[in-house]
């Protein structure tokens, strides 16, 4: 067995901001953890939450209804691997969401979250083949991981299946990864 063969048919590396720790020899993954924040606000019958995803570009906040919750996502901090909740950041986000959509949900019961979003220096994800014959990459989506997940998965399936990609791959294919 050569050094470029793994004992699997195909393997996808998609382990978020810790993917570099799983990388094989010779595989350089330029990933950086960006700490992002979100609130999951319960929506009751009395609430008036938006039914479509809304982006407030001035405040850099995204609102997305997911079932009976309003997901409010915003802010990114560059703090290494520190995923602790930052109360001041979450309080600001909650205040701004309340100002924008005061009747959207029960903000007193909002679930607060902070976690790492794996990003590349350019902000463009790495999707495609690696230096290993049967190792594929799907990582580095940054704050758009949830948004790009289905399209990235479809694109990777097309590449693995040796089909013509349904979207332009320019800038997405990992280079010398």
CNS distance restraints for C-alpha pairs under 8 A (distance, minus, plus):
assign (resid   1 and name CA) (resid   5 and name CA) 6.40 0.50 0.50
assign (resid   4 and name CA) (resid 131 and name CA) 7.78 0.50 0.50
assign (resid   4 and name CA) (resid 132 and name CA) 5.10 0.50 0.50
assign (resid   4 and name CA) (resid 133 and name CA) 6.23 0.50 0.50
assign (resid   5 and name CA) (resid 132 and name CA) 6.81 0.50 0.50
assign (resid   5 and name CA) (resid 133 and name CA) 6.54 0.50 0.50
assign (resid   5 and name CA) (resid 134 and name CA) 7.04 0.50 0.50
assign (resid   6 and name CA) (resid 134 and name CA) 7.07 0.50 0.50
assign (resid   8 and name CA) (resid 134 and name CA) 7.69 0.50 0.50
assign (resid   9 and name CA) (resid 134 and name CA) 6.57 0.50 0.50
assign (resid  10 and name CA) (resid 134 and name CA) 4.84 0.50 0.50
assign (resid  10 and name CA) (resid 135 and name CA) 6.13 0.50 0.50
assign (resid  10 and name CA) (resid 136 and name CA) 7.49 0.50 0.50
assign (resid  10 and name CA) (resid 160 and name CA) 7.80 0.50 0.50
assign (resid  11 and name CA) (resid 134 and name CA) 6.18 0.50 0.50
assign (resid  11 and name CA) (resid 135 and name CA) 4.93 0.50 0.50
assign (resid  11 and name CA) (resid 136 and name CA) 6.07 0.50 0.50
assign (resid  12 and name CA) (resid 135 and name CA) 5.87 0.50 0.50
assign (resid  12 and name CA) (resid 136 and name CA) 4.66 0.50 0.50
assign (resid  12 and name CA) (resid 137 and name CA) 5.70 0.50 0.50
assign (resid  12 and name CA) (resid 138 and name CA) 6.91 0.50 0.50
assign (resid  13 and name CA) (resid  19 and name CA) 6.89 0.50 0.50
assign (resid  13 and name CA) (resid 135 and name CA) 7.17 0.50 0.50
assign (resid  13 and name CA) (resid 136 and name CA) 6.14 0.50 0.50
assign (resid  13 and name CA) (resid 137 and name CA) 5.08 0.50 0.50
assign (resid  13 and name CA) (resid 138 and name CA) 6.24 0.50 0.50
assign (resid  13 and name CA) (resid 139 and name CA) 7.46 0.50 0.50
assign (resid  14 and name CA) (resid  19 and name CA) 6.63 0.50 0.50
assign (resid  14 and name CA) (resid 137 and name CA) 6.45 0.50 0.50
assign (resid  14 and name CA) (resid 138 and name CA) 5.15 0.50 0.50
assign (resid  14 and name CA) (resid 139 and name CA) 5.38 0.50 0.50
assign (resid  15 and name CA) (resid  19 and name CA) 4.72 0.50 0.50
assign (resid  15 and name CA) (resid 139 and name CA) 7.38 0.50 0.50
assign (resid  16 and name CA) (resid 116 and name CA) 7.97 0.50 0.50
assign (resid  16 and name CA) (resid 117 and name CA) 7.03 0.50 0.50
assign (resid  16 and name CA) (resid 118 and name CA) 5.48 0.50 0.50
assign (resid  16 and name CA) (resid 139 and name CA) 6.34 0.50 0.50
assign (resid  16 and name CA) (resid 140 and name CA) 7.19 0.50 0.50
assign (resid  17 and name CA) (resid  31 and name CA) 6.41 0.50 0.50
assign (resid  17 and name CA) (resid  32 and name CA) 6.52 0.50 0.50
assign (resid  17 and name CA) (resid  33 and name CA) 5.50 0.50 0.50
assign (resid  17 and name CA) (resid 116 and name CA) 6.55 0.50 0.50
assign (resid  17 and name CA) (resid 117 and name CA) 6.36 0.50 0.50
assign (resid  17 and name CA) (resid 118 and name CA) 4.23 0.50 0.50
assign (resid  17 and name CA) (resid 119 and name CA) 7.49 0.50 0.50
assign (resid  17 and name CA) (resid 140 and name CA) 7.54 0.50 0.50
assign (resid  18 and name CA) (resid  22 and name CA) 7.24 0.50 0.50
assign (resid  18 and name CA) (resid 118 and name CA) 7.99 0.50 0.50
assign (resid  19 and name CA) (resid  23 and name CA) 6.43 0.50 0.50
assign (resid  19 and name CA) (resid  29 and name CA) 7.77 0.50 0.50
assign (resid  19 and name CA) (resid  31 and name CA) 7.97 0.50 0.50
assign (resid  19 and name CA) (resid 139 and name CA) 7.87 0.50 0.50
assign (resid  20 and name CA) (resid  28 and name CA) 7.41 0.50 0.50
assign (resid  20 and name CA) (resid  29 and name CA) 5.58 0.50 0.50
assign (resid  20 and name CA) (resid  30 and name CA) 7.81 0.50 0.50
assign (resid  20 and name CA) (resid  31 and name CA) 7.02 0.50 0.50
assign (resid  23 and name CA) (resid  27 and name CA) 5.88 0.50 0.50
assign (resid  23 and name CA) (resid  28 and name CA) 7.42 0.50 0.50
assign (resid  23 and name CA) (resid  29 and name CA) 7.52 0.50 0.50
assign (resid  26 and name CA) (resid 177 and name CA) 7.81 0.50 0.50
assign (resid  27 and name CA) (resid 130 and name CA) 7.76 0.50 0.50
assign (resid  27 and name CA) (resid 131 and name CA) 7.04 0.50 0.50
assign (resid  27 and name CA) (resid 176 and name CA) 7.93 0.50 0.50
assign (resid  27 and name CA) (resid 177 and name CA) 5.17 0.50 0.50
assign (resid  28 and name CA) (resid 176 and name CA) 7.91 0.50 0.50
assign (resid  28 and name CA) (resid 177 and name CA) 5.39 0.50 0.50
assign (resid  29 and name CA) (resid 177 and name CA) 6.49 0.50 0.50
assign (resid  30 and name CA) (resid 120 and name CA) 5.69 0.50 0.50
assign (resid  30 and name CA) (resid 121 and name CA) 6.95 0.50 0.50
assign (resid  31 and name CA) (resid 118 and name CA) 5.94 0.50 0.50
assign (resid  31 and name CA) (resid 119 and name CA) 5.37 0.50 0.50
assign (resid  31 and name CA) (resid 120 and name CA) 4.89 0.50 0.50
assign (resid  31 and name CA) (resid 121 and name CA) 7.29 0.50 0.50
assign (resid  31 and name CA) (resid 140 and name CA) 6.24 0.50 0.50
assign (resid  32 and name CA) (resid  80 and name CA) 7.71 0.50 0.50
assign (resid  32 and name CA) (resid 118 and name CA) 5.61 0.50 0.50
assign (resid  32 and name CA) (resid 119 and name CA) 5.25 0.50 0.50
assign (resid  32 and name CA) (resid 120 and name CA) 6.22 0.50 0.50
assign (resid  32 and name CA) (resid 121 and name CA) 7.48 0.50 0.50
assign (resid  33 and name CA) (resid  78 and name CA) 7.12 0.50 0.50
assign (resid  33 and name CA) (resid  79 and name CA) 7.80 0.50 0.50
assign (resid  33 and name CA) (resid  80 and name CA) 6.06 0.50 0.50
assign (resid  33 and name CA) (resid  81 and name CA) 6.36 0.50 0.50
assign (resid  33 and name CA) (resid 116 and name CA) 5.31 0.50 0.50
assign (resid  33 and name CA) (resid 117 and name CA) 5.54 0.50 0.50
assign (resid  33 and name CA) (resid 118 and name CA) 4.89 0.50 0.50
assign (resid  33 and name CA) (resid 119 and name CA) 6.38 0.50 0.50
assign (resid  34 and name CA) (resid  76 and name CA) 5.95 0.50 0.50
assign (resid  34 and name CA) (resid  77 and name CA) 5.79 0.50 0.50
assign (resid  34 and name CA) (resid  78 and name CA) 5.27 0.50 0.50
assign (resid  34 and name CA) (resid  79 and name CA) 7.20 0.50 0.50
assign (resid  34 and name CA) (resid  80 and name CA) 7.42 0.50 0.50
assign (resid  34 and name CA) (resid 116 and name CA) 5.34 0.50 0.50
assign (resid  34 and name CA) (resid 117 and name CA) 4.99 0.50 0.50
assign (resid  34 and name CA) (resid 118 and name CA) 6.29 0.50 0.50
assign (resid  34 and name CA) (resid 119 and name CA) 6.82 0.50 0.50
assign (resid  34 and name CA) (resid 142 and name CA) 7.14 0.50 0.50
assign (resid  35 and name CA) (resid  76 and name CA) 5.31 0.50 0.50
assign (resid  35 and name CA) (resid  77 and name CA) 5.00 0.50 0.50
assign (resid  35 and name CA) (resid  78 and name CA) 6.31 0.50 0.50
assign (resid  35 and name CA) (resid  79 and name CA) 6.94 0.50 0.50
assign (resid  35 and name CA) (resid  81 and name CA) 7.94 0.50 0.50
assign (resid  35 and name CA) (resid  82 and name CA) 7.68 0.50 0.50
assign (resid  35 and name CA) (resid  83 and name CA) 6.51 0.50 0.50
assign (resid  35 and name CA) (resid 114 and name CA) 6.45 0.50 0.50
assign (resid  35 and name CA) (resid 115 and name CA) 5.35 0.50 0.50
assign (resid  35 and name CA) (resid 116 and name CA) 4.56 0.50 0.50
assign (resid  35 and name CA) (resid 117 and name CA) 6.10 0.50 0.50
assign (resid  36 and name CA) (resid  73 and name CA) 7.67 0.50 0.50
assign (resid  36 and name CA) (resid  74 and name CA) 6.69 0.50 0.50
assign (resid  36 and name CA) (resid  75 and name CA) 5.74 0.50 0.50
assign (resid  36 and name CA) (resid  76 and name CA) 4.58 0.50 0.50
assign (resid  36 and name CA) (resid  77 and name CA) 6.60 0.50 0.50
assign (resid  36 and name CA) (resid 114 and name CA) 5.56 0.50 0.50
assign (resid  36 and name CA) (resid 115 and name CA) 5.61 0.50 0.50
assign (resid  36 and name CA) (resid 116 and name CA) 6.21 0.50 0.50
assign (resid  36 and name CA) (resid 117 and name CA) 6.52 0.50 0.50
assign (resid  36 and name CA) (resid 143 and name CA) 7.33 0.50 0.50
assign (resid  37 and name CA) (resid  73 and name CA) 5.86 0.50 0.50
assign (resid  37 and name CA) (resid  74 and name CA) 5.72 0.50 0.50
assign (resid  37 and name CA) (resid  75 and name CA) 6.11 0.50 0.50
assign (resid  37 and name CA) (resid  76 and name CA) 7.04 0.50 0.50
assign (resid  37 and name CA) (resid  90 and name CA) 7.10 0.50 0.50
assign (resid  37 and name CA) (resid 112 and name CA) 7.63 0.50 0.50
assign (resid  37 and name CA) (resid 113 and name CA) 5.67 0.50 0.50
assign (resid  37 and name CA) (resid 114 and name CA) 4.46 0.50 0.50
assign (resid  37 and name CA) (resid 115 and name CA) 6.72 0.50 0.50
assign (resid  38 and name CA) (resid  71 and name CA) 6.79 0.50 0.50
assign (resid  38 and name CA) (resid  72 and name CA) 5.35 0.50 0.50
assign (resid  38 and name CA) (resid  73 and name CA) 4.18 0.50 0.50
assign (resid  38 and name CA) (resid  74 and name CA) 6.30 0.50 0.50
assign (resid  38 and name CA) (resid  90 and name CA) 7.73 0.50 0.50
assign (resid  38 and name CA) (resid 112 and name CA) 6.09 0.50 0.50
assign (resid  38 and name CA) (resid 113 and name CA) 5.25 0.50 0.50
assign (resid  38 and name CA) (resid 114 and name CA) 6.49 0.50 0.50
assign (resid  39 and name CA) (resid  70 and name CA) 7.87 0.50 0.50
assign (resid  39 and name CA) (resid  71 and name CA) 5.75 0.50 0.50
assign (resid  39 and name CA) (resid  72 and name CA) 5.03 0.50 0.50
assign (resid  39 and name CA) (resid  73 and name CA) 6.48 0.50 0.50
assign (resid  39 and name CA) (resid  90 and name CA) 7.91 0.50 0.50
assign (resid  39 and name CA) (resid  94 and name CA) 7.61 0.50 0.50
assign (resid  39 and name CA) (resid 110 and name CA) 5.85 0.50 0.50
assign (resid  39 and name CA) (resid 111 and name CA) 5.46 0.50 0.50
assign (resid  39 and name CA) (resid 112 and name CA) 4.76 0.50 0.50
assign (resid  39 and name CA) (resid 113 and name CA) 6.25 0.50 0.50
assign (resid  40 and name CA) (resid  69 and name CA) 5.96 0.50 0.50
assign (resid  40 and name CA) (resid  70 and name CA) 5.69 0.50 0.50
assign (resid  40 and name CA) (resid  71 and name CA) 4.68 0.50 0.50
assign (resid  40 and name CA) (resid  72 and name CA) 6.44 0.50 0.50
assign (resid  40 and name CA) (resid 110 and name CA) 5.27 0.50 0.50
assign (resid  40 and name CA) (resid 111 and name CA) 5.02 0.50 0.50
assign (resid  40 and name CA) (resid 112 and name CA) 6.72 0.50 0.50
assign (resid  41 and name CA) (resid  69 and name CA) 5.25 0.50 0.50
assign (resid  41 and name CA) (resid  70 and name CA) 4.95 0.50 0.50
assign (resid  41 and name CA) (resid  71 and name CA) 6.35 0.50 0.50
assign (resid  41 and name CA) (resid  72 and name CA) 7.65 0.50 0.50
assign (resid  41 and name CA) (resid 105 and name CA) 5.74 0.50 0.50
assign (resid  41 and name CA) (resid 106 and name CA) 5.99 0.50 0.50
assign (resid  41 and name CA) (resid 107 and name CA) 5.72 0.50 0.50
assign (resid  41 and name CA) (resid 109 and name CA) 6.65 0.50 0.50
assign (resid  41 and name CA) (resid 110 and name CA) 4.36 0.50 0.50
assign (resid  41 and name CA) (resid 111 and name CA) 6.60 0.50 0.50
assign (resid  42 and name CA) (resid  68 and name CA) 6.11 0.50 0.50
assign (resid  42 and name CA) (resid  69 and name CA) 4.55 0.50 0.50
assign (resid  42 and name CA) (resid  70 and name CA) 6.48 0.50 0.50
assign (resid  42 and name CA) (resid 105 and name CA) 5.52 0.50 0.50
assign (resid  42 and name CA) (resid 106 and name CA) 5.56 0.50 0.50
assign (resid  42 and name CA) (resid 107 and name CA) 7.46 0.50 0.50
assign (resid  42 and name CA) (resid 109 and name CA) 6.83 0.50 0.50
assign (resid  42 and name CA) (resid 110 and name CA) 6.54 0.50 0.50
assign (resid  43 and name CA) (resid  47 and name CA) 5.97 0.50 0.50
assign (resid  43 and name CA) (resid  48 and name CA) 7.98 0.50 0.50
assign (resid  43 and name CA) (resid  49 and name CA) 7.11 0.50 0.50
assign (resid  43 and name CA) (resid  68 and name CA) 5.10 0.50 0.50
assign (resid  43 and name CA) (resid  69 and name CA) 5.24 0.50 0.50
assign (resid  43 and name CA) (resid  70 and name CA) 6.72 0.50 0.50
assign (resid  43 and name CA) (resid 104 and name CA) 6.75 0.50 0.50
assign (resid  43 and name CA) (resid 105 and name CA) 4.47 0.50 0.50
assign (resid  43 and name CA) (resid 106 and name CA) 6.38 0.50 0.50
assign (resid  44 and name CA) (resid  68 and name CA) 7.24 0.50 0.50
assign (resid  44 and name CA) (resid 105 and name CA) 6.58 0.50 0.50
assign (resid  44 and name CA) (resid 106 and name CA) 7.56 0.50 0.50
assign (resid  47 and name CA) (resid 103 and name CA) 5.41 0.50 0.50
assign (resid  47 and name CA) (resid 104 and name CA) 5.20 0.50 0.50
assign (resid  47 and name CA) (resid 105 and name CA) 5.38 0.50 0.50
assign (resid  47 and name CA) (resid 106 and name CA) 7.93 0.50 0.50
assign (resid  48 and name CA) (resid 103 and name CA) 5.48 0.50 0.50
assign (resid  48 and name CA) (resid 104 and name CA) 4.69 0.50 0.50
assign (resid  48 and name CA) (resid 105 and name CA) 7.14 0.50 0.50
assign (resid  49 and name CA) (resid  65 and name CA) 7.42 0.50 0.50
assign (resid  49 and name CA) (resid  70 and name CA) 7.04 0.50 0.50
assign (resid  49 and name CA) (resid 101 and name CA) 7.31 0.50 0.50
assign (resid  49 and name CA) (resid 103 and name CA) 6.92 0.50 0.50
assign (resid  49 and name CA) (resid 104 and name CA) 3.90 0.50 0.50
assign (resid  49 and name CA) (resid 105 and name CA) 6.56 0.50 0.50
assign (resid  50 and name CA) (resid  54 and name CA) 7.87 0.50 0.50
assign (resid  50 and name CA) (resid  64 and name CA) 7.70 0.50 0.50
assign (resid  50 and name CA) (resid  65 and name CA) 6.75 0.50 0.50
assign (resid  50 and name CA) (resid 104 and name CA) 7.17 0.50 0.50
assign (resid  51 and name CA) (resid  64 and name CA) 7.76 0.50 0.50
assign (resid  51 and name CA) (resid  65 and name CA) 6.02 0.50 0.50
assign (resid  52 and name CA) (resid  64 and name CA) 6.53 0.50 0.50
assign (resid  52 and name CA) (resid  65 and name CA) 6.68 0.50 0.50
assign (resid  53 and name CA) (resid  62 and name CA) 7.24 0.50 0.50
assign (resid  53 and name CA) (resid  63 and name CA) 5.58 0.50 0.50
assign (resid  53 and name CA) (resid  64 and name CA) 4.40 0.50 0.50
assign (resid  53 and name CA) (resid  65 and name CA) 6.67 0.50 0.50
assign (resid  54 and name CA) (resid  62 and name CA) 5.80 0.50 0.50
assign (resid  54 and name CA) (resid  63 and name CA) 5.09 0.50 0.50
assign (resid  54 and name CA) (resid  64 and name CA) 6.52 0.50 0.50
assign (resid  55 and name CA) (resid  60 and name CA) 7.09 0.50 0.50
assign (resid  55 and name CA) (resid  61 and name CA) 5.89 0.50 0.50
assign (resid  55 and name CA) (resid  62 and name CA) 4.43 0.50 0.50
assign (resid  55 and name CA) (resid  63 and name CA) 6.27 0.50 0.50
assign (resid  56 and name CA) (resid  60 and name CA) 5.51 0.50 0.50
assign (resid  56 and name CA) (resid  61 and name CA) 5.18 0.50 0.50
assign (resid  56 and name CA) (resid  62 and name CA) 6.21 0.50 0.50
assign (resid  57 and name CA) (resid  61 and name CA) 6.81 0.50 0.50
assign (resid  60 and name CA) (resid  74 and name CA) 6.07 0.50 0.50
assign (resid  60 and name CA) (resid  75 and name CA) 7.04 0.50 0.50
assign (resid  61 and name CA) (resid  72 and name CA) 6.86 0.50 0.50
assign (resid  61 and name CA) (resid  73 and name CA) 5.73 0.50 0.50
assign (resid  61 and name CA) (resid  74 and name CA) 4.58 0.50 0.50
assign (resid  61 and name CA) (resid  75 and name CA) 7.41 0.50 0.50
assign (resid  62 and name CA) (resid  71 and name CA) 7.87 0.50 0.50
assign (resid  62 and name CA) (resid  72 and name CA) 5.76 0.50 0.50
assign (resid  62 and name CA) (resid  73 and name CA) 5.23 0.50 0.50
assign (resid  62 and name CA) (resid  74 and name CA) 6.38 0.50 0.50
assign (resid  63 and name CA) (resid  70 and name CA) 6.68 0.50 0.50
assign (resid  63 and name CA) (resid  71 and name CA) 5.69 0.50 0.50
assign (resid  63 and name CA) (resid  72 and name CA) 4.77 0.50 0.50
assign (resid  63 and name CA) (resid  73 and name CA) 6.65 0.50 0.50
assign (resid  64 and name CA) (resid  70 and name CA) 5.75 0.50 0.50
assign (resid  64 and name CA) (resid  71 and name CA) 5.12 0.50 0.50
assign (resid  64 and name CA) (resid  72 and name CA) 6.67 0.50 0.50
assign (resid  65 and name CA) (resid  69 and name CA) 5.86 0.50 0.50
assign (resid  65 and name CA) (resid  70 and name CA) 4.50 0.50 0.50
assign (resid  65 and name CA) (resid  71 and name CA) 6.04 0.50 0.50
assign (resid  66 and name CA) (resid  70 and name CA) 6.09 0.50 0.50
assign (resid  66 and name CA) (resid  71 and name CA) 6.75 0.50 0.50
assign (resid  69 and name CA) (resid 105 and name CA) 7.75 0.50 0.50
assign (resid  70 and name CA) (resid 104 and name CA) 7.47 0.50 0.50
assign (resid  70 and name CA) (resid 105 and name CA) 7.13 0.50 0.50
assign (resid  72 and name CA) (resid  97 and name CA) 7.42 0.50 0.50
assign (resid  74 and name CA) (resid  93 and name CA) 7.09 0.50 0.50
assign (resid  75 and name CA) (resid  89 and name CA) 7.93 0.50 0.50
assign (resid  81 and name CA) (resid 116 and name CA) 7.32 0.50 0.50
assign (resid  83 and name CA) (resid 114 and name CA) 6.01 0.50 0.50
assign (resid  83 and name CA) (resid 115 and name CA) 5.36 0.50 0.50
assign (resid  83 and name CA) (resid 116 and name CA) 6.60 0.50 0.50
assign (resid  84 and name CA) (resid 114 and name CA) 6.75 0.50 0.50
assign (resid  85 and name CA) (resid  90 and name CA) 7.79 0.50 0.50
assign (resid  85 and name CA) (resid 112 and name CA) 7.89 0.50 0.50
assign (resid  85 and name CA) (resid 113 and name CA) 6.85 0.50 0.50
assign (resid  85 and name CA) (resid 114 and name CA) 5.61 0.50 0.50
assign (resid  86 and name CA) (resid  90 and name CA) 6.40 0.50 0.50
assign (resid  86 and name CA) (resid 114 and name CA) 8.00 0.50 0.50
assign (resid  87 and name CA) (resid  91 and name CA) 5.98 0.50 0.50
assign (resid  88 and name CA) (resid  92 and name CA) 6.19 0.50 0.50
assign (resid  89 and name CA) (resid  93 and name CA) 6.30 0.50 0.50
assign (resid  90 and name CA) (resid  94 and name CA) 6.10 0.50 0.50
assign (resid  90 and name CA) (resid 112 and name CA) 7.23 0.50 0.50
assign (resid  91 and name CA) (resid  95 and name CA) 6.08 0.50 0.50
assign (resid  92 and name CA) (resid  96 and name CA) 6.16 0.50 0.50
assign (resid  93 and name CA) (resid  97 and name CA) 6.12 0.50 0.50
assign (resid  94 and name CA) (resid  98 and name CA) 6.09 0.50 0.50
assign (resid  94 and name CA) (resid 107 and name CA) 7.40 0.50 0.50
assign (resid  95 and name CA) (resid  99 and name CA) 6.23 0.50 0.50
assign (resid  96 and name CA) (resid 100 and name CA) 6.23 0.50 0.50
assign (resid  97 and name CA) (resid 101 and name CA) 5.84 0.50 0.50
assign (resid  97 and name CA) (resid 102 and name CA) 7.20 0.50 0.50
assign (resid  98 and name CA) (resid 102 and name CA) 4.40 0.50 0.50
assign (resid  98 and name CA) (resid 103 and name CA) 7.73 0.50 0.50
assign (resid  98 and name CA) (resid 107 and name CA) 7.65 0.50 0.50
assign (resid 106 and name CA) (resid 110 and name CA) 6.74 0.50 0.50
assign (resid 117 and name CA) (resid 140 and name CA) 7.88 0.50 0.50
assign (resid 117 and name CA) (resid 141 and name CA) 7.48 0.50 0.50
assign (resid 117 and name CA) (resid 142 and name CA) 4.84 0.50 0.50
assign (resid 117 and name CA) (resid 143 and name CA) 5.91 0.50 0.50
assign (resid 117 and name CA) (resid 145 and name CA) 7.68 0.50 0.50
assign (resid 118 and name CA) (resid 139 and name CA) 7.15 0.50 0.50
assign (resid 118 and name CA) (resid 140 and name CA) 4.86 0.50 0.50
assign (resid 118 and name CA) (resid 141 and name CA) 6.24 0.50 0.50
assign (resid 118 and name CA) (resid 142 and name CA) 4.84 0.50 0.50
assign (resid 118 and name CA) (resid 143 and name CA) 7.89 0.50 0.50
assign (resid 119 and name CA) (resid 123 and name CA) 5.85 0.50 0.50
assign (resid 119 and name CA) (resid 124 and name CA) 7.70 0.50 0.50
assign (resid 119 and name CA) (resid 125 and name CA) 7.17 0.50 0.50
assign (resid 119 and name CA) (resid 139 and name CA) 7.88 0.50 0.50
assign (resid 119 and name CA) (resid 140 and name CA) 4.24 0.50 0.50
assign (resid 119 and name CA) (resid 141 and name CA) 5.61 0.50 0.50
assign (resid 119 and name CA) (resid 142 and name CA) 4.12 0.50 0.50
assign (resid 119 and name CA) (resid 143 and name CA) 7.73 0.50 0.50
assign (resid 120 and name CA) (resid 124 and name CA) 6.28 0.50 0.50
assign (resid 120 and name CA) (resid 125 and name CA) 6.53 0.50 0.50
assign (resid 120 and name CA) (resid 126 and name CA) 7.99 0.50 0.50
assign (resid 120 and name CA) (resid 140 and name CA) 5.28 0.50 0.50
assign (resid 120 and name CA) (resid 141 and name CA) 7.56 0.50 0.50
assign (resid 120 and name CA) (resid 142 and name CA) 7.36 0.50 0.50
assign (resid 123 and name CA) (resid 140 and name CA) 7.38 0.50 0.50
assign (resid 123 and name CA) (resid 141 and name CA) 7.05 0.50 0.50
assign (resid 123 and name CA) (resid 142 and name CA) 6.72 0.50 0.50
assign (resid 124 and name CA) (resid 140 and name CA) 6.98 0.50 0.50
assign (resid 124 and name CA) (resid 141 and name CA) 6.67 0.50 0.50
assign (resid 124 and name CA) (resid 171 and name CA) 7.32 0.50 0.50
assign (resid 124 and name CA) (resid 172 and name CA) 6.62 0.50 0.50
assign (resid 125 and name CA) (resid 138 and name CA) 7.31 0.50 0.50
assign (resid 125 and name CA) (resid 139 and name CA) 5.73 0.50 0.50
assign (resid 125 and name CA) (resid 140 and name CA) 4.41 0.50 0.50
assign (resid 125 and name CA) (resid 141 and name CA) 4.71 0.50 0.50
assign (resid 125 and name CA) (resid 142 and name CA) 7.67 0.50 0.50
assign (resid 125 and name CA) (resid 172 and name CA) 6.16 0.50 0.50
assign (resid 126 and name CA) (resid 137 and name CA) 6.23 0.50 0.50
assign (resid 126 and name CA) (resid 138 and name CA) 5.78 0.50 0.50
assign (resid 126 and name CA) (resid 139 and name CA) 5.41 0.50 0.50
assign (resid 126 and name CA) (resid 140 and name CA) 5.94 0.50 0.50
assign (resid 126 and name CA) (resid 141 and name CA) 7.76 0.50 0.50
assign (resid 126 and name CA) (resid 172 and name CA) 5.48 0.50 0.50
assign (resid 126 and name CA) (resid 173 and name CA) 5.91 0.50 0.50
assign (resid 126 and name CA) (resid 174 and name CA) 5.15 0.50 0.50
assign (resid 127 and name CA) (resid 136 and name CA) 7.47 0.50 0.50
assign (resid 127 and name CA) (resid 137 and name CA) 5.20 0.50 0.50
assign (resid 127 and name CA) (resid 138 and name CA) 4.57 0.50 0.50
assign (resid 127 and name CA) (resid 139 and name CA) 6.62 0.50 0.50
assign (resid 127 and name CA) (resid 152 and name CA) 7.11 0.50 0.50
assign (resid 127 and name CA) (resid 156 and name CA) 6.76 0.50 0.50
assign (resid 127 and name CA) (resid 172 and name CA) 5.61 0.50 0.50
assign (resid 127 and name CA) (resid 173 and name CA) 5.40 0.50 0.50
assign (resid 127 and name CA) (resid 174 and name CA) 6.36 0.50 0.50
assign (resid 128 and name CA) (resid 136 and name CA) 5.46 0.50 0.50
assign (resid 128 and name CA) (resid 137 and name CA) 5.29 0.50 0.50
assign (resid 128 and name CA) (resid 138 and name CA) 6.74 0.50 0.50
assign (resid 128 and name CA) (resid 156 and name CA) 6.20 0.50 0.50
assign (resid 128 and name CA) (resid 159 and name CA) 6.93 0.50 0.50
assign (resid 128 and name CA) (resid 172 and name CA) 7.49 0.50 0.50
assign (resid 128 and name CA) (resid 173 and name CA) 5.26 0.50 0.50
assign (resid 128 and name CA) (resid 174 and name CA) 6.29 0.50 0.50
assign (resid 129 and name CA) (resid 133 and name CA) 7.49 0.50 0.50
assign (resid 129 and name CA) (resid 134 and name CA) 7.65 0.50 0.50
assign (resid 129 and name CA) (resid 135 and name CA) 6.41 0.50 0.50
assign (resid 129 and name CA) (resid 136 and name CA) 4.57 0.50 0.50
assign (resid 129 and name CA) (resid 137 and name CA) 6.20 0.50 0.50
assign (resid 129 and name CA) (resid 173 and name CA) 7.19 0.50 0.50
assign (resid 129 and name CA) (resid 174 and name CA) 6.91 0.50 0.50
assign (resid 130 and name CA) (resid 134 and name CA) 7.89 0.50 0.50
assign (resid 130 and name CA) (resid 135 and name CA) 5.79 0.50 0.50
assign (resid 130 and name CA) (resid 136 and name CA) 5.56 0.50 0.50
assign (resid 130 and name CA) (resid 137 and name CA) 6.48 0.50 0.50
assign (resid 130 and name CA) (resid 174 and name CA) 6.67 0.50 0.50
assign (resid 130 and name CA) (resid 176 and name CA) 7.34 0.50 0.50
assign (resid 130 and name CA) (resid 177 and name CA) 5.35 0.50 0.50
assign (resid 131 and name CA) (resid 135 and name CA) 7.66 0.50 0.50
assign (resid 131 and name CA) (resid 176 and name CA) 6.54 0.50 0.50
assign (resid 131 and name CA) (resid 177 and name CA) 5.76 0.50 0.50
assign (resid 136 and name CA) (resid 156 and name CA) 7.88 0.50 0.50
assign (resid 137 and name CA) (resid 174 and name CA) 7.72 0.50 0.50
assign (resid 138 and name CA) (resid 152 and name CA) 7.08 0.50 0.50
assign (resid 138 and name CA) (resid 153 and name CA) 7.79 0.50 0.50
assign (resid 138 and name CA) (resid 156 and name CA) 7.44 0.50 0.50
assign (resid 141 and name CA) (resid 145 and name CA) 4.84 0.50 0.50
assign (resid 141 and name CA) (resid 148 and name CA) 7.38 0.50 0.50
assign (resid 144 and name CA) (resid 148 and name CA) 5.87 0.50 0.50
assign (resid 145 and name CA) (resid 149 and name CA) 5.67 0.50 0.50
assign (resid 148 and name CA) (resid 152 and name CA) 5.87 0.50 0.50
assign (resid 149 and name CA) (resid 153 and name CA) 6.06 0.50 0.50
assign (resid 150 and name CA) (resid 154 and name CA) 6.18 0.50 0.50
assign (resid 151 and name CA) (resid 155 and name CA) 6.06 0.50 0.50
assign (resid 152 and name CA) (resid 156 and name CA) 6.08 0.50 0.50
assign (resid 153 and name CA) (resid 157 and name CA) 6.13 0.50 0.50
assign (resid 154 and name CA) (resid 158 and name CA) 6.26 0.50 0.50
assign (resid 155 and name CA) (resid 159 and name CA) 6.33 0.50 0.50
assign (resid 155 and name CA) (resid 165 and name CA) 6.05 0.50 0.50
assign (resid 155 and name CA) (resid 166 and name CA) 6.83 0.50 0.50
assign (resid 155 and name CA) (resid 167 and name CA) 7.39 0.50 0.50
assign (resid 156 and name CA) (resid 160 and name CA) 6.09 0.50 0.50
assign (resid 157 and name CA) (resid 161 and name CA) 5.96 0.50 0.50
assign (resid 158 and name CA) (resid 162 and name CA) 6.09 0.50 0.50
assign (resid 158 and name CA) (resid 163 and name CA) 4.97 0.50 0.50
assign (resid 158 and name CA) (resid 164 and name CA) 6.66 0.50 0.50
assign (resid 158 and name CA) (resid 165 and name CA) 5.79 0.50 0.50
assign (resid 158 and name CA) (resid 166 and name CA) 7.81 0.50 0.50
assign (resid 159 and name CA) (resid 163 and name CA) 5.85 0.50 0.50
assign (resid 159 and name CA) (resid 164 and name CA) 7.15 0.50 0.50
assign (resid 159 and name CA) (resid 165 and name CA) 6.45 0.50 0.50
assign (resid 165 and name CA) (resid 169 and name CA) 7.36 0.50 0.50
assign (resid 169 and name CA) (resid 173 and name CA) 6.27 0.50 0.50
